[in-house]
Amino acid sequence: MGEPCFGEPAIDLRRLEYFVAVAEAGSFSKAAAALVMSQPALSQQIATLEQETGHRLLTRTGRGAEPTDAGLALLQHARGIFDLAERARADMRERQLVPSGRITLGLPPRVAHAMTADLVERFRAEFPDAAISVEEGLSIRLREGLVAGRLDVAVLFDPPASPLLDIETVARESLVLMASTPLPARMRLADVAALPLVLPSKPNSLRQLLESEVKPRGYRLKVVAEVDSIKTVLSLVARGVAATVLPASAVREWTHAAPPFMAAIHAPQIRNRLCIALPKARPATRVSRFLVQLTRQLCLQHYGDAGKPRQP
């Protein structure tokens, strides 16, 4: 068969459905039975589709029928077309309804403290008949909640890749050293690791990130206290008990009279990742798409370059 040329008729979507049925069944007879039509009629429809595309799409074998290389390419396109059509139908059905129900968002405590009020207010303004639930927890626990189906969307710090989750990095922050005594503007990671530090305990994502940088270099963190609450960590820093390593924006949680001293960490610079994650298996809705968009905007506002605090 020759190459298709301009002016030939467009591909008939009904015949495309027949082709997908045969390709997925691996047999004309099985596909004909599923489609409730005769096998000769189905064969004729496939032959017409081959004429429309200008390619042989299926090869008959002793075991049934297999797509050719051109058929495999068309099969991929067809699945995309039908998936897009189904999304369009679902979206139109959804637009006929007033969104309601409940959606659950997971946030790490520091992010929840910064964003929850704005997020809930804007969500309620957009969907007054829907309810939103905000669950706070460590990133590792929120990730488990997504996989288990307890959460619809979550903000995570430095999550590992997962075949079950769609993960989007929306902001990155540099880690800094904070102390109650004067510090140089920059400090090498080796020198930071040698200082008495108060840090969150494992499996806190920030602690894991820091450990992943020091261990390969043969350094060992001098942790004198493990405290999971950022506010308590900063209180210990203010009292001069030890220094700490935190993302730069954590200075917003500082409530003590005298501001902390901060040093940028280099050799190497360490940056965390703030990500939005949602289960791949859960279909997107107007409500979930809006929540992801709103969460992305607030993350960029609070943790993007424009939201970073200036070093004192």
Secondary structure, 3 states (H helix, E strand, C coil): CCCCCCCCCCCCHHHHHHHHHHHHHCCHHHHHHHHCCCHHHHHHHHHHHHHHHCCCCEEEECCEEEECHHHHHHHHHHHHHHHHHHHHHHHHHHHCCCCCEEEEEEECHHHHHHHHHHHHHHHHHHCCCEEEEEEECCHHHHHHHHHHCCCCEEEEECCCCCCCEEEEEEEEEEEEEEECCCCCCEEEHHHHHCCEEEECCCCCHHHHHHHHHHHHHCCCCEEEEECCCHHHHHHHHHCCCCEEEEEHHHHHHCCCCCCCEEEEEECCCCEEEEEEEEECCCCCCHHHHHHHHHHHHHHHHHHCHHHCCCCC
